Amino acid sequence: MATEDRYVTLPDADRVPLALARVIPVAVVVVALVVILASGWHRNLSFETLARNRAAIDGFVAAHFSTAVAAFVALEAAVVGLSIPGAVMLSVAAGILFGWWVAALAVVAGATAGATLIFLVARAACGQSAARRAGPRLSRIASGLKADAFSYLLFLRLMPVFPFWLVNLASAVLGVELRTFVIATAIGIIPGTIAFTLVGAGLDSVLRPQGAAYRHCLAAGGHNCRLGFDMHAILTPQVIAALAALGLLALIPVLVRRWRTRLSATQSQS
């Protein structure tokens, strides 16, 4: 009887630290996001901030290039991981500061790290059996996603049909493997990242005179000083069409696999 009681009480004792281990990372992420949004820190992710501090930033990059790139990777990871507005602006700014190819590597590394961190937090919080507990319909979706997880994730990264953070959470809940998630995320964001960093590398000649005018406006005591650049101008129809084409290419393996399955089923019935 004592053995039976010990068998019953041990799992209950282990359940509390297990629950804490799942809740604490989620709580840290939520608190960090609330603090950042409440303090308004995210508003500093703007071209106005870059123009206002351009001389100091350029000096630091020139003197400590590797440290500056590492700091940018950490910032990108935090912004992407916490879903803070400004990720596109950071990609463009990286192209301005580091040149397009170094910027592209830094953005891909930081964004992949941030997405992976949230993926791991969500998977730890929900557990790998969350899809099974949610019901048969979601379980079928999870099974289909697992079968073609790489192609689906690659499509969703190339074509932002759903928000970046939602894809991170859905992948964790539906049981996508970590390796598949990391590889598909890294590859999928490369085309868009290159487009944004190339824009940034070519935008410096435009922003420098505007930055000088912006700083002069601030020095004169102006209250409505703005940089005349529209972020939406980056997403030209050509860029959107190119990303859409790449996204459709990512779905080809899924379509071919389904066609073969249907063909095999038809031949077995005849």
N, C-alpha and C positions, 0 to 999 in steps of 0.2 A: 504493500500500500504506500509505503514511504517512497518507493521507487516511482510509482505512478504519479504521486504529488510532485516529485522533483521534475518529472518529465513535463508536467503541465506548467509549472511556474517558470521554468527557465526561458521558454520562448517569450513569455510576457515580460520578463526582465530585460530581454534583449530588444524588445520592440520599441522601448522608449529611446535609447540612443540611436536606433535605426531611423525612427521618425525625425529626431533632431538632425541627424546627418542629412536627411532629405530636405528639411524645412530651412535650415540655416543658410545654405547657399542661395535659395530663392529669396529669403528675407534680406540678405546682403544686397542682392541685385535690385530689389524693389526699393530699399532704403536709399541706395546710391542714386537711383533714377529720380526719386522724389526730391532728394536734396539738390541735385543738379538743376532740375526743372524749377523748383521753388526759388532757388537762388538766382536764376536767370543766367547761369554760367554759359549755357548752350548758345546764348545770343552772341557770344564772342566768336563763334565759328562763322565768320563773315569776311568778305573782302574788305570791309571797312577796317576791321581789326588788323588784317594783313597790311593794308596801306598805312595805317597809323603807326605800326611798329616795324615797318619794312626794313629800315636801316639796321635796327638791332637784330632782327631775325637774319638778315643777310650776313651780318658780321659773325653771328654765332655759327651759321651754316659753314661759312668760309673757314672759321677757326677750328670747328669741331664737327666735321661733316658726318663721321660715323655715328657720333652721339646724337646729332640732330636727326639722322635717319631713324635710329633706334627709338628716339623719343616720339617721332611721328608714327612709327609702327604701333607703339603702345597707345597713342592717342586714337589712332584709327580703330584699334581693337576695342577700346572703351566705347567709342561712338557707335560702332556697329553692334557690339555686344549689348549695349543698353538701349539701342534703337533711338539714339539722340539725333534730331534733325541736323543735317550738315555734312553727311557722308560724301555727297557729290561735290560740294564745295571743297572738301578736303582733298579729293582726287585732283581737282583742277589746281588747287593751291600747291599740291606736291609737284605737279608738272612745272609750275612757275619757279619753285625753290630748288628742285633737285635735277631738273631735266626729265624728259618723258620716260626713259627706260628705267632709271633708278626709282623714279616716282611710281611707275607701274609695279615694280617688284615690291616696293614698300607697301603700297595700297593692297595688293593681293595678299601679302603676308599678314598685314594687320586685320583686314576684313575677314580672312579665313580664320585667324586666331579668335577674333571676337565672336564670329558665328559658331565656332566649335565650342567655345566656352559656354555659351548659352545653350547649345545643344546638349552638352554634358550636364548642365544644371537641370535642364528640363527632364532629361532622361533619368537622372537620379531622383528627382521629385516625383515623377509619375510612375517610374518603374517600367521595366520592359514588357510587362504583361498588361499595360494599360489598354492597349487596343483590344485584347481579348475580353477584358472586363467590360468594355464599352458596348458590346453586343455583336451579333453575327454580321451585320451590315458593315460596320467599321472594320471588323476582322477581315472581311473579304477585300475591302479597300487596302488594308495593310498588307495582305498577302500579295495583291497585285502590285503594290508599290515595291515590296521587297523583291519581286521577280524582276522588275525593270527599274530598280531604284536609281541607278546611275543615269539612265537616259531621262527619266522624269525630272530628277534634280538638275541635270544639265540644262534641260529645257526651261525650268523655272528660274534658273540663275541667268540664263541668256535673255529670256523674256520675262521681265518683272510683272507677270500677270497678278501675282499676289505679293504683298509686302515681304521684304527680306526677312523680317523677324518672324513672320507667320510661318514661312517655309522652315525656318530653324526649329520652331516649336513642333510643327506637324511632323517633321522628320523624326524628332525624338520620340514623340508619342506613338507614332506608327511603327517604331522599331527598326528604322534604317540603321545599318551598320556604320560604326564610326569611320572606318576607312573609306567606305563609299561616300559618306557625307563630306568628308574633308576633300577628297580628290575631285568630286563633282563640283563642289563649291569653288575650289581654287581655279579649276579649268573654266568653269562657267562665267566667272566674273572677269576673266582676262580681257575679252574683246571690249566690253564697256569701259573697263579701267584704262586700257590703252587709248580709247577714244577721248576720254576725259583728260588724261594726262597730256596727250598731244595737244589738245585745245589749250591747256594751261601753259605748255611750253611755248606755244605761239601767241599767247595772250599777254605775255609780259610787256611787249612793246606798246600794247594798248593801255594796260593798267598803270604803267609807270607815270605817264603824264597826268592821268586821271588821279593817281595817288598823290602827286604833288599838289594838284588843285584841291584835293580833299583836305590835305594837311593845312594848306593855306587858309581854307575856309574855317577849319577848326581854330587855327591861330587867331583869326579875325573875330572869333567869338560867335560864329554861325551856329545855329541850332538845327538846321535841316540839311546838313552836309551829307551828301550821298555819292556813291560811285555809280556812274551811269552804265551798269552792265547787268543784263538780264540772264540769269542762269538757265532759263528755258531756251535761250537761243542756242545752247549747246546741242539739245536734242532735235537736230534737224531731221526732216523726212528721210534723208539718205542714211543717217545713223540708225534711226528706228527700223528702216527697211532691212539694213544689214543685220541687225540683231535678230529681227524676226526670221530672216532666212537661216541664220545659224541655229535658232531655236527649233525650226522645223527639221533641220538636218539631225538634231539631237534625238528627235522622235522616230526617225527612220528605223532603228533597230527594234523599237517596240512594235511598229506597224508590221515589219517583216515577220517578227515572231508570232504575232497574232494571226497573220495570213497563213503561216505554215501550220499553226495549230488547227485552224478551221479547215485547211486543205486535208490534213491528216484525218480529221474527224469525218469529213465528207467521203474520203476514200475508204475508211473503215466501215461506213454504213452501206456503201454500194457493193 
